[in-house]
């Protein structure tokens, strides 16, 4: 099987799970930074930053 092959998720796994709303994430975690633009920029919020980690996951790194 190819690594890029899509595998269907059975309907019985987390049937009521929904993604968090942006307002909820901002309320709980805070805003990652004070200003935004089209370029990627680092997280400046120290409370949020302490929960971020960069790890090697095989051929690449993820944060």
Helices and strands as residue ranges (DSSP letters): H 22-29, H 46-49, E 55-56, E 61-62
